[in-house]
């Protein structure tokens, strides 16, 4: 049975400590569609929420980065194409060698949040033991066993998943909006009110799954 773990690690022990310190409000996220070949590690990073010029300069001076090029601008985000140093390549490959598949990597301020998938429960323990011995402070925030349909990995109900997928497909989130809750409801055979509730609740579940939310926020 596979295991998905949410880990956090200080930037100083992983990557981009200098760049993230220079622009602590910037959020950095590895592009989920990028394939990680043995020759490339996180080749594309999306950035948002900070001073892009200052961050670009900091990226170029960061000791974990060889080269950094802005290749795409989309709304309030910038996509960077990076070449990392050998030390960072070696660290990521070491994680992979210890049976961790990197599903997601997001950073802000001085920490990275990593979502890792392991084929077996025992792989998690050996992974943690190895990196503790190597001096890495990898903190485990959450472990789950995604045995149900994929939407359940993020805490969504099947109905919320269906409504969110339909909303994206039909243009409910587009600017300008090209589909109303009523129209999505007609597609799904439910009321507009039910659509709105499923979208709101499902969005809340996804946000709490993807972002670090303080415990006192309801």
MOZI-V490648 format. One line per field, one symbol per residue. ss: DSSP state (a for helix, b for strand, c for the rest). phi: phi as a letter, one per 30 degrees, with the letter a starting at -180 (. if undefined). burial: # if it has 16 or more other C-alpha atoms within 10 Angstrom, else .. A space follows every 10 residues. Layout:
ss: ???
phi: ???
burial: ???
//
This chain:
ss: ccbbbbbbbb aaacccaaaa aaccccbbbb cccccccccc cccbbbbbcc caaaaaaaaa acccbbbbbb bbbbccbbbb bbbbcaaaaa aaaaaaaccc bbbbbbbbcc bbbbbbbbcc aaaaaaaaaa aaacccccbb bbbbccccca aaaacccaaa aaaaaaaaaa cccccccccc aaaaaaaacc caaaaaaaaa aaaaaaaaaa cccccccc
phi: .dbcbccbbd edcbaieddd ddbdddccbd ddcddcdedb bhdbbdbajb dddddddded cddccdbbbd cacbhcbbcc ccccdddded dddddddcic cddabbbahb bccccccbdb eddddddddd ddddjccdcd cabbcdccee ddeciddddd dddddddddd jdcdbddcbc dddddddcib dddddddddd dddddddddc cdceddcc
burial: ..######## #.######## ####.##### #......... ########.. .#..##.### #####..#.. ......#### ####...##. .##.#..### ##.####### ########.. ..##..##.. ......##.. ..#.##.... #..####.## ####.##..# .#......## #####..... .#.###.##. ###.#..... ........
//
